[in-house]
Amino acid sequence: MKLEGIRVIDLSVFLPGPYLTLALADHGAEVIKVENPDQGDPGRRIQPSEQGETVFFRNLNRGKRSVCLDLKSGEGRESLLKLCETADIFVESFRPGVMERLGIEYEQIRLRNERIIYCSISAYGQTGPYRDRPAHDLGIEAVSGLLAMTLGEDDRPALPGVPVSDLLAGLQGLAGVLMALYRRQQTGLGDYIDISMHDATLAGCLNILGPAMSEGRHPIAKHERTTGGSAFYRTYQTRDGRYIALAGQESKFVRLLLDALGCPELIPLCEQGPGPHQQPVIKRLARHFKEHDLTHWDALLGKLNICYSAVKTLPEALEDPNAIARAMVWRDADGLTHIGNPIHFRNEPAQLRLKPPKLGADNSTLLDPTTTPPNVSEEGNPHG
């Protein structure tokens, strides 16, 4: 696998950091979670659970190893520094200043290992006026302006279905770590990476920032091309209470559907671009979709070859034939479900090690230099 031989020390919890290190583990890196001896990663307690492990923790920490260290003690700190001497990557997600107080900031670890790549993920970054503010995903989506563009039909900010800021920060962190690994091949030196959820989210808004950047105004979400202003980029309810998402605004899709529905006179309204003038199209489409069940529309829209999808529930998404064919849904020997790795290499593909670590399971093998680490290869097969 691509990252075989890479050792990662992971002090992160919840989502952004573990999401980053999950990708590393799936592609062969040895990821060592360093956890609080009391209860470990809080993700271990986010329900629901299966067979003694929470699904949240299993999804983000499969294939990793776990050691428990009291980093407030001299012994725990020294054990961590010793691990770092043989590590390539270090990931932490504490609030700024915590690592300095513990004596395990980048400068201290670099004294032991100048090749280490040290990635800090925080809400607002290591500098700036918000540096010391606590925050989770929703607060970052709010301050970045993203939440003001994610509105319900009542024009109120809607709670997002997935934690966009967490995931963007994890992905930017992954990109930074891999860039630093590549550069280390030339220089022999590691680096320090400062990842801010705020930065990552603002950088993720490039496609909706046009009016704010060019005109200094906040966009009216329901008039914009991807947030409600286009008849061909929104959801419609069907007769049986299900939903269809039209998701392509190109003229060819507009013409195909409106011709098929017998209302070609509405085509020019869509070709003017997004905005309030598309309301007659939205109303006509809403009326048409209410006339038949989801299965009817799924068949018709599929035959027309336009850009759309049925709105699936999460259980339906896990049974989706494309997700199964792409090895994105796995079943292990115990019948538990796992999500595959989305980075598909032709050569050296990911090899999923599906078991998450028990808290502190690797203390004896990793903290005792006389012990040989176990083989952590894992079973599992793509579903279907």
Secondary structure, 3 states (H helix, E strand, C coil): CCCCCCEEEECCCCCHHHHHHHHHHHCCCEEEEEECCCCCCHHHHCCCEECCEEHHHHHHHCCCEEEECCCCCHHHHHHHHHHHCCCCEEEECCCCCHHHHHCCCHHHHHHHCCCCEEEEEECCCCCCCCCCCCCCHHHHHHHCCCHHHCECCCCCECCCCCCHHHHHHHHHHHHHHHHHHHHHHHHCCCEEEEEEHHHHHHHCCHHHCHHHHHHCCCCCHHHCCCCCCCCCEEEEECCCCCEEEEECCCHHHHHHHHHHCCCHHHHHHHHCCCCHHHHHHHHHHHHHHCCCCHHHHHHHHHHHCCCEEECCCHHHHHCCHHHHHCCCEEECCCCCEEECCCCCCCCCCCCCCCCCCCCCCCHHHHHCCCCCCCCCCCCCEECC
